[in-house]
Amino acid sequence: MSRLRRLYVSDRFFFVTCSLSRRRRLLSADDFGCLAKAIQSARASHQFLLTAWVFLPDHWHAVIFPHHPLTISKVMEVVKVRSTLQINLQRKQSGQLWQGRFFDHALRMVEKYYACLDYIHHNPVKRSLVKTPEEWAWSSVHSYGEPGPVKLAIDRVQLPLDPKA
């Protein structure tokens, strides 16, 4: 099987998915807390934008904007390494936590950006974990005006009004 080639581009929004290694037990609320701290730490040191996210027991999604010269690959490497170290320490385990690859999709239009936000926030409902997005604590839905705890702050961005832009 050939390796998927990744574009090395910056200064655009990416929808990303990172899945748990099949050999690891599902993530808990404590693990979500470690993941949130790892992302916040990576944001502080690498200055990328995070505009949406959700953590689920076997994967997580986010919308990330790496500023040039930072790439989405570097952002994901940093987040995966930091979260693996923190979660393994908490669990008193070692080894790979995340699958080696991650999925990314460059968002080219405003309507795609908003479709990804909707997908991210409804993912816990789709997985039958809750009945409404607002019931899931580990999501940025609470940063978009819905009541609930904000576990990981997002960056606010101004997008064009034209959905085709």
C-alpha positions, 0 to 999 in steps of 0.5 A, spaced: 500 500 500 502 506 498 503 512 503 498 517 503 501 524 501 500 530 505 500 537 502 504 541 506 500 548 506 498 553 512 494 559 513 487 555 512 482 551 516 483 544 516 478 539 519 482 533 523 480 526 525 485 523 530 483 516 532 485 511 538 490 506 537 486 499 536 490 496 542 488 501 547 482 502 552 477 507 550 478 514 553 475 517 559 473 523 562 480 524 565 483 522 559 479 528 555 482 532 561 489 530 559 488 531 551 485 538 553 491 540 556 495 537 551 492 541 546 492 548 550 499 547 551 501 546 544 497 552 542 501 556 547 507 554 544 505 553 536 500 559 536 495 555 531 488 557 532 482 552 534 475 554 532 471 547 534 473 540 537 469 534 540 472 528 544 469 521 543 471 515 547 475 512 540 477 519 537 477 526 536 475 532 531 477 539 531 478 545 526 485 547 526 488 553 523 496 553 523 499 559 521 505 559 516 510 556 516 507 551 521 503 545 518 497 541 520 502 535 520 506 539 525 500 541 529 498 534 530 505 531 531 505 536 537 498 534 540 499 527 539 506 526 542 504 531 548 497 527 549 500 520 549 505 522 554 500 525 559 495 520 558 500 514 559 503 518 565 496 518 568 494 511 566 501 508 568 502 505 561 506 506 555 506 505 548 502 508 542 496 511 544 493 514 537 493 511 530 499 513 526 496 517 521 490 522 522 485 524 517 485 532 515 481 536 510 482 543 508 476 547 508 475 551 502 469 554 503 465 558 508 459 553 507 464 547 508 467 550 515 460 551 518 458 544 515 464 541 519 462 545 525 455 542 525 458 535 524 463 536 530 458 538 535 453 532 533 458 527 533 456 525 540 449 524 538 450 520 532 454 515 536 448 515 541 452 517 547 447 523 548 440 525 545 443 533 544 449 536 542 449 540 549 449 534 553 456 532 551 461 536 556 467 535 551 465 539 545 466 546 543 458 547 542 458 550 549 463 556 546 458 557 541 452 560 546 450 553 548 449 553 556 454 548 559 462 548 561 467 550 557 473 545 557 477 548 552 477 555 549 476 556 542 479 562 538 473 566 535 474 568 527 470 572 522 468 569 516 466 572 510 458 572 509 458 569 502 457 561 504 461 560 497 467 564 499 
